[in-house]
Amino acid sequence: MSLSDPISNLLTIIRNGMMIRKETVDVPASKMTEKILEIFKNRGYIEDFRLMKTNVQGSYKVYLKYENKKSAIINLKRVSRPGLRVYKSRDEIPRVLNGLGTAVLSTSKGVVDGEEARKMNVGGEVLCYIW
């Protein structure tokens, strides 16, 4: 099945899994998905993720993180979408909730979070916010 927006699909699967307090969710595998999940793991929003070879494409099993029966992720928001791309220069990289959240950007140096993009002094397409 072909998806027009795999990043929105990833965020929706994680959001729905958190709402019903699932331990794990399965998301379709891609290089972009892997980079976004790496950022989520490094920032402490998910426990871990693993590649499961089930078919030609495969899928990632994402282990959601809960602290005192509350999800580590409060909300996810898709910013740039296929119908409306949002680009920010290196001076305009957004700070999510004054630094409490994370912006995920697709830059010329790869998919990075907002803090890393500021350090590398590059701008790019704002993919999503997580807090």
C-alpha positions as semicolon CSV with decimal commas, in nm:
position;residue;x (nm);y (nm);z (nm)
1;M;0,000;0,000;0,000
2;S;0,133;0,342;-0,095
3;L;0,104;0,627;0,153
4;S;0,106;0,991;0,051
5;D;0,246;1,104;0,388
6;P;0,443;0,839;0,580
7;I;0,555;1,086;0,851
8;S;0,193;1,168;0,943
9;N;0,126;0,794;0,946
10;L;0,415;0,741;1,191
11;L;0,296;1,019;1,424
12;T;-0,065;0,899;1,413
13;I;0,029;0,538;1,496
14;I;0,239;0,655;1,794
15;R;-0,033;0,898;1,913
16;N;-0,305;0,632;1,893
17;G;-0,086;0,378;2,073
18;M;-0,023;0,624;2,356
19;M;-0,393;0,703;2,393
20;I;-0,480;0,338;2,459
21;R;-0,159;0,279;2,659
22;K;-0,008;0,012;2,434
23;E;0,337;-0,118;2,522
24;T;0,448;-0,137;2,158
25;V;0,329;-0,021;1,817
26;D;0,439;-0,127;1,469
27;V;0,522;0,137;1,208
28;P;0,630;0,086;0,844
29;A;1,007;0,103;0,800
30;S;1,192;0,368;0,600
31;K;1,515;0,562;0,639
32;M;1,322;0,878;0,732
33;T;1,123;0,686;0,996
34;E;1,446;0,546;1,141
35;K;1,601;0,893;1,178
36;I;1,287;1,036;1,341
37;L;1,264;0,743;1,582
38;E;1,634;0,787;1,668
39;I;1,565;1,150;1,765
40;F;1,264;1,043;1,974
41;K;1,476;0,780;2,152
42;N;1,772;1,012;2,214
43;R;1,539;1,277;2,359
44;G;1,370;1,022;2,589
45;Y;1,024;1,015;2,432
46;I;1,031;0,640;2,352
47;E;1,212;0,348;2,516
48;D;1,351;0,181;2,204
49;F;1,273;0,065;1,850
50;R;1,374;-0,243;1,655
51;L;1,355;-0,342;1,289
52;M;1,134;-0,645;1,226
53;K;1,185;-0,819;0,892
54;T;0,832;-0,934;0,811
55;N;0,798;-0,859;0,442
56;V;0,981;-0,672;0,167
57;Q;0,967;-0,338;0,346
58;G;0,973;-0,449;0,709
59;S;0,848;-0,256;1,008
60;Y;0,976;-0,101;1,328
61;K;0,848;-0,216;1,664
62;V;0,841;0,098;1,878
63;Y;0,845;0,053;2,257
64;L;0,651;0,343;2,408
65;K;0,770;0,503;2,732
66;Y;0,549;0,562;3,035
67;E;0,638;0,728;3,365
68;N;0,396;0,674;3,657
69;K;0,130;0,551;3,412
70;K;0,164;0,874;3,209
71;S;0,306;0,879;2,861
72;A;0,644;1,048;2,811
73;I;0,494;1,208;2,499
74;I;0,231;1,472;2,572
75;N;0,160;1,561;2,210
76;L;0,288;1,525;1,853
77;K;0,221;1,779;1,579
78;R;0,290;1,749;1,207
79;V;0,408;2,086;1,073
80;S;0,514;2,045;0,711
81;R;0,284;1,833;0,497
82;P;0,266;1,741;0,127
83;G;0,018;2,022;0,050
84;L;0,204;2,291;0,247
85;R;0,577;2,265;0,305
86;V;0,722;2,475;0,589
87;Y;1,086;2,579;0,559
88;K;1,284;2,778;0,816
89;S;1,625;2,939;0,781
90;R;1,896;2,881;1,038
91;D;1,789;3,198;1,226
92;E;1,420;3,100;1,236
93;I;1,443;2,744;1,375
94;P;1,150;2,718;1,620
95;R;1,184;2,648;1,991
96;V;0,900;2,422;2,103
97;L;0,754;2,524;2,442
98;N;1,063;2,738;2,517
99;G;1,295;2,440;2,485
100;L;1,084;2,179;2,665
101;G;0,980;2,018;2,335
102;T;1,169;1,918;2,023
103;A;1,139;2,027;1,660
104;V;1,243;1,771;1,398
105;L;1,391;1,916;1,078
106;S;1,501;1,772;0,747
107;T;1,819;1,958;0,651
108;S;2,092;1,925;0,392
109;K;2,290;1,743;0,664
110;G;2,012;1,488;0,727
111;V;1,717;1,463;0,965
112;V;1,809;1,635;1,294
113;D;1,639;1,800;1,589
114;G;1,619;2,178;1,625
115;E;1,904;2,202;1,874
116;E;2,141;2,007;1,650
117;A;2,040;2,220;1,349
118;R;2,128;2,537;1,545
119;K;2,469;2,388;1,633
120;M;2,533;2,296;1,267
121;N;2,403;2,641;1,162
122;V;2,164;2,502;0,898
123;G;1,793;2,543;0,829
124;G;1,549;2,317;0,651
125;E;1,200;2,173;0,637
126;V;1,023;2,152;0,974
127;L;0,877;1,800;0,985
128;C;0,711;1,782;1,329
129;Y;0,704;1,898;1,689
130;I;0,703;1,666;1,991
131;W;0,660;1,754;2,356
